[in-house]
Amino acid sequence: MNCPNCGAALARDSIDAGACRFCSTAIERPGPKRDGSVYVDERIVEYVTTLLAAARATTIDPDLLIRASKEEAARNKRSYVIPSDVKTVAPDVVRVDPAVLRRALDDTEVP
Protein backbone atom coordinates (compact mmCIF):
# COMPACT_ATOMS: atom_id res chain seq x y z
CA MET A 1 0.00 0.00 0.00
CA ASN A 2 1.33 3.43 -0.92
CA CYS A 3 0.59 6.88 0.48
CA PRO A 4 -2.01 8.58 -1.72
CA ASN A 5 -0.22 11.93 -1.29
CA CYS A 6 3.54 11.29 -1.61
CA GLY A 7 3.49 7.74 -3.03
CA ALA A 8 5.80 6.34 -0.33
CA ALA A 9 5.43 2.65 0.48
CA LEU A 10 3.66 2.37 3.81
CA ALA A 11 4.90 0.07 6.51
CA ARG A 12 2.47 -1.62 8.88
CA ASP A 13 3.36 0.86 11.65
CA SER A 14 2.33 3.80 9.41
CA ILE A 15 -0.95 2.13 8.58
CA ASP A 16 -1.58 1.29 12.24
CA ALA A 17 -0.76 4.88 13.25
CA GLY A 18 -3.16 6.18 10.63
CA ALA A 19 -0.69 8.58 8.99
CA CYS A 20 2.17 8.48 6.50
CA ARG A 21 5.45 8.86 8.36
CA PHE A 22 6.92 10.91 5.51
CA CYS A 23 4.25 13.51 4.77
CA SER A 24 1.77 12.96 7.68
CA THR A 25 -1.15 12.40 5.31
CA ALA A 26 -4.01 10.62 7.05
CA ILE A 27 -4.15 6.99 5.94
CA GLU A 28 -7.38 5.08 5.95
CA ARG A 29 -6.55 1.72 7.40
CA PRO A 30 -7.49 -1.15 5.14
CA GLY A 31 -10.51 -2.61 6.75
CA PRO A 32 -13.67 -4.45 6.13
CA LYS A 33 -15.87 -2.75 3.63
CA ARG A 34 -19.55 -2.61 4.21
CA ASP A 35 -19.73 -5.97 2.48
CA GLY A 36 -17.45 -7.51 5.17
CA SER A 37 -14.48 -8.14 2.86
CA VAL A 38 -10.96 -8.71 4.20
CA TYR A 39 -7.95 -6.84 2.74
CA VAL A 40 -5.04 -8.82 1.28
CA ASP A 41 -1.87 -6.83 0.58
CA GLU A 42 0.01 -7.65 -2.61
CA ARG A 43 3.03 -8.69 -0.49
CA ILE A 44 0.87 -11.44 1.04
CA VAL A 45 -0.12 -12.60 -2.45
CA GLU A 46 3.59 -12.75 -3.42
CA TYR A 47 4.32 -14.63 -0.17
CA VAL A 48 1.63 -17.22 -0.96
CA THR A 49 2.94 -17.69 -4.51
CA THR A 50 6.53 -18.07 -3.29
CA LEU A 51 5.45 -20.45 -0.52
CA LEU A 52 3.55 -22.71 -2.93
CA ALA A 53 6.53 -22.80 -5.29
CA ALA A 54 8.89 -23.66 -2.41
CA ALA A 55 6.53 -26.45 -1.31
CA ARG A 56 6.39 -27.70 -4.90
CA ALA A 57 2.61 -27.41 -4.72
CA THR A 58 2.24 -26.28 -8.32
CA THR A 59 -1.23 -27.77 -8.75
CA ILE A 60 -2.73 -25.68 -5.95
CA ASP A 61 -4.39 -22.41 -6.93
CA PRO A 62 -2.94 -19.56 -4.81
CA ASP A 63 -6.46 -18.11 -4.55
CA LEU A 64 -7.50 -21.13 -2.48
CA LEU A 65 -4.83 -20.44 0.14
CA ILE A 66 -5.58 -16.71 0.05
CA ARG A 67 -9.30 -17.35 0.55
CA ALA A 68 -8.61 -19.62 3.53
CA SER A 69 -6.23 -16.99 4.96
CA LYS A 70 -8.93 -14.33 4.63
CA GLU A 71 -11.34 -16.57 6.53
CA GLU A 72 -8.72 -17.05 9.26
CA ALA A 73 -8.25 -13.28 9.53
CA ALA A 74 -12.00 -12.78 9.81
CA ARG A 75 -12.21 -15.48 12.51
CA ASN A 76 -9.58 -13.51 14.42
CA LYS A 77 -11.65 -10.33 13.97
CA ARG A 78 -9.09 -8.70 11.71
CA SER A 79 -9.89 -6.81 8.53
CA TYR A 80 -6.59 -7.74 6.86
CA VAL A 81 -4.50 -10.88 6.31
CA ILE A 82 -1.14 -11.31 8.04
CA PRO A 83 1.50 -13.99 7.33
CA SER A 84 0.52 -16.01 10.40
CA ASP A 85 -2.96 -16.47 8.89
CA VAL A 86 -1.32 -18.09 5.87
CA LYS A 87 0.90 -20.27 8.08
CA THR A 88 -2.08 -21.36 10.18
CA VAL A 89 -4.21 -22.56 7.29
CA ALA A 90 -1.46 -23.86 4.97
CA PRO A 91 -1.30 -27.38 6.47
CA ASP A 92 -5.04 -27.83 5.86
CA VAL A 93 -5.01 -26.40 2.33
CA VAL A 94 -1.65 -27.40 0.84
CA ARG A 95 -1.63 -31.15 0.40
CA VAL A 96 2.05 -32.03 0.17
CA ASP A 97 4.46 -33.93 2.37
CA PRO A 98 4.27 -32.22 5.79
CA ALA A 99 8.07 -32.09 6.06
CA VAL A 100 8.31 -30.31 2.69
CA LEU A 101 5.60 -27.84 3.70
CA ARG A 102 7.24 -27.16 7.08
CA ARG A 103 10.58 -26.51 5.36
CA ALA A 104 8.88 -24.17 2.86
CA LEU A 105 7.14 -22.30 5.69
CA ASP A 106 10.43 -21.96 7.57
CA ASP A 107 12.51 -20.96 4.52
CA THR A 108 10.14 -18.56 2.75
CA GLU A 109 10.82 -14.93 3.64
CA VAL A 110 7.89 -13.37 5.46
CA PRO A 111 6.82 -9.90 4.27
SVG drawing of the C-alpha trace seen along z (x, -y; Angstrom):
<svg xmlns="http://www.w3.org/2000/svg" viewBox="-22 -16 37 52">
<polyline fill="none" stroke="black" stroke-width="0.4" points="0.0,0.0 1.3,-3.4 0.6,-6.9 -2.0,-8.6 -0.2,-11.9 3.5,-11.3 3.5,-7.7 5.8,-6.3 5.4,-2.6 3.7,-2.4 4.9,-0.1 2.5,1.6 3.4,-0.9 2.3,-3.8 -1.0,-2.1 -1.6,-1.3 -0.8,-4.9 -3.2,-6.2 -0.7,-8.6 2.2,-8.5 5.4,-8.9 6.9,-10.9 4.2,-13.5 1.8,-13.0 -1.1,-12.4 -4.0,-10.6 -4.2,-7.0 -7.4,-5.1 -6.5,-1.7 -7.5,1.1 -10.5,2.6 -13.7,4.5 -15.9,2.8 -19.6,2.6 -19.7,6.0 -17.5,7.5 -14.5,8.1 -11.0,8.7 -8.0,6.8 -5.0,8.8 -1.9,6.8 0.0,7.7 3.0,8.7 0.9,11.4 -0.1,12.6 3.6,12.7 4.3,14.6 1.6,17.2 2.9,17.7 6.5,18.1 5.4,20.5 3.6,22.7 6.5,22.8 8.9,23.7 6.5,26.4 6.4,27.7 2.6,27.4 2.2,26.3 -1.2,27.8 -2.7,25.7 -4.4,22.4 -2.9,19.6 -6.5,18.1 -7.5,21.1 -4.8,20.4 -5.6,16.7 -9.3,17.3 -8.6,19.6 -6.2,17.0 -8.9,14.3 -11.3,16.6 -8.7,17.1 -8.2,13.3 -12.0,12.8 -12.2,15.5 -9.6,13.5 -11.7,10.3 -9.1,8.7 -9.9,6.8 -6.6,7.7 -4.5,10.9 -1.1,11.3 1.5,14.0 0.5,16.0 -3.0,16.5 -1.3,18.1 0.9,20.3 -2.1,21.4 -4.2,22.6 -1.5,23.9 -1.3,27.4 -5.0,27.8 -5.0,26.4 -1.6,27.4 -1.6,31.1 2.1,32.0 4.5,33.9 4.3,32.2 8.1,32.1 8.3,30.3 5.6,27.8 7.2,27.2 10.6,26.5 8.9,24.2 7.1,22.3 10.4,22.0 12.5,21.0 10.1,18.6 10.8,14.9 7.9,13.4 6.8,9.9"/>
</svg>
